[in-house]
Amino acid sequence: MKKAVLFFSIGIIPLFFHGQFSIKGKVVDEENKPLTSANVVIENTFIGTFTNSNGEFIIKNIKQGNYKLRISFIGYEILKKDIEVNNNIESLIIQL
């Protein structure tokens, strides 16, 4: 019985995580100062987040594909950036 549970777990669990990536980045102003609480959203979805006090953000559990990030912050024009996700994006710098 233990072997069956172990086999089932090893075989099924990777299916839930296959193709799940993350986007990590930082939002800064024209002087490269971090923008706190900037809104970073994948357009046409409910997936997004806000930047922390260092201007950093992370969006997890993104499937492989092409997306458009929508970045907004009060007092700045909205920026839309095309991205391709086929692995983890670790150091995306977005300047508003």
Stockholm file with secondary structure:
# STOCKHOLM 1.0

chainA/1-96         MKKAVLFFSIGIIPLFFHGQFSIKGKVVDEENKPLTSANVVIENTFIGTFTNSNGEFIIKNIKQGNYKLRISFIGYEILKKDIEVNNNIESLIIQL
#=GR chainA/1-96 SS CHHHHHHHHHHHHHHHHTTEEEEEEEEECTTSCBCTTCEEEETTSSCEEECCTTSEEEEEEEESEEEEEEEECTTSCCEEEEEEESSCEEEEEEEC
#=GC SS_cons        CHHHHHHHHHHHHHHHHTTEEEEEEEEECTTSCBCTTCEEEETTSSCEEECCTTSEEEEEEEESEEEEEEEECTTSCCEEEEEEESSCEEEEEEEC
//
